[in-house]
Amino acid sequence: MSDFLTTIPALRGPVPLSHLLLPSFVHDGKHAVDATCGNGNDTVLLARLVGTSGHVWGFDIQQQALAETGSKLTKAGLDGRVTLLHTGHEELARHLAVPVHAVLFNLGYLPGGDRSVITLPDTTASALEQALQLLAPGGVVMVTVYPGHNGGSDEQAAVEAWAESLNPKIYHSWRMGQANVSETAPYLLLVQKAL
Ligand SMILES: C[S@@+](CC[C@H](N)C(=O)[O-])C[C@H]1O[C@@H](n2cnc3c(N)ncnc32)[C@H](O)[C@@H]1O
């Protein structure tokens, strides 16, 4: 059995929560997108979940992020399952036309990188809308939102407006945050397209 099914998760923040949930939505042979590759941790998990017959597309605007993601994938023997794209996620629909079961956004800046390069409200909102159009029934968009850094609250407002505007007959829109942390702590938004 794979590590992620046998290890007890430490639910410290939204990222481990998203990793706990993802195997319910992304199975062998499916397609998935990492809209913000960063250091590649989410990309590696998605590549594991889609198996040998599925595929993952990973986006990032920083070469440094794609290099780190590519290196992690190679070490894990998963690079053949992933197409890495050195472009913004606002170009999603230009690169993908197949139905996908998960699109992950981990907003903000690259940990360990240039903190002035951040995801931005307009491009994030555009990418979220494009992600919805690609979702297979039952598929999810997961967004880890970081309100705490400079510019984070503007992006949070854009993402919240999007999540709240969705028709509940077509999308199940969830907000998942820890109760015992500060108001600016990161949290997870999850939108599932109805089955
Ligand atoms: C918080 S990091 C992602 C962390 C990553 N998911 C991981 O597992 O390590 C955010 C990333 O978004 C990237 N980014 C910023 N604007 C972007 C855009 N328009 N399209 C795609 N990626 C973008 C940054 O370069 C940065 O690497």
The ligand as a Tripos MOL2 file, in Angstrom:
@<TRIPOS>MOLECULE
LIG
   27    29     1     0     0
SMALL
NO_CHARGES

@<TRIPOS>ATOM
      1 C1          2.9580   28.6040   -2.5340 C.3       1 LIG1
      2 S1          3.8930   28.2680   -3.9670 S.3       1 LIG1
      3 C2          3.2680   26.6800   -4.4290 C.3       1 LIG1
      4 C3          3.6980   25.5400   -3.5240 C.3       1 LIG1
      5 C4          3.6620   24.1790   -4.1830 C.3       1 LIG1
      6 N1          2.3500   23.7680   -4.5560 N.3       1 LIG1
      7 C5          4.3940   23.0960   -3.3980 C.2       1 LIG1
      8 O1          3.8740   21.9920   -3.2170 O.co2     1 LIG1
      9 O2          5.5360   23.3730   -3.0140 O.co2     1 LIG1
     10 C6          3.1610   29.3480   -5.1600 C.3       1 LIG1
     11 C7          3.7720   29.2440   -6.5590 C.3       1 LIG1
     12 O3          2.9110   29.9230   -7.4710 O.3       1 LIG1
     13 C8          3.7170   30.4050   -8.5070 C.3       1 LIG1
     14 N2          2.9600   31.3790   -9.3020 N.ar      1 LIG1
     15 C9          2.8080   32.7120   -9.1110 C.ar      1 LIG1
     16 N3          2.0010   33.2320  -10.0560 N.ar      1 LIG1
     17 C10         1.6480   32.2000  -10.8810 C.ar      1 LIG1
     18 C11         0.8430   32.0960  -12.0470 C.ar      1 LIG1
     19 N4          0.2140   33.1520  -12.5670 N.pl3     1 LIG1
     20 N5          0.7100   30.8780  -12.6210 N.ar      1 LIG1
     21 C12         1.3460   29.7900  -12.1040 C.ar      1 LIG1
     22 N6          2.1120   29.8290  -11.0030 N.ar      1 LIG1
     23 C13         2.2690   31.0240  -10.4070 C.ar      1 LIG1
     24 C14         4.9320   30.9480   -7.8110 C.3       1 LIG1
     25 O4          6.0090   31.0640   -8.7010 O.3       1 LIG1
     26 C15         5.1480   29.8950   -6.7120 C.3       1 LIG1
     27 O5          6.0950   28.9480   -7.1080 O.3       1 LIG1
@<TRIPOS>BOND
     1     1     2 1
     2     2     3 1
     3     2    10 1
     4     3     4 1
     5     4     5 1
     6     5     6 1
     7     5     7 1
     8     7     8 2
     9     7     9 1
    10    10    11 1
    11    11    12 1
    12    11    26 1
    13    12    13 1
    14    13    14 1
    15    13    24 1
    16    14    15 ar
    17    14    23 ar
    18    15    16 ar
    19    16    17 ar
    20    17    18 ar
    21    17    23 ar
    22    18    19 1
    23    18    20 ar
    24    20    21 ar
    25    21    22 ar
    26    22    23 ar
    27    24    25 1
    28    24    26 1
    29    26    27 1
@<TRIPOS>SUBSTRUCTURE
     1 LIG1         1 GROUP 0 **** ****
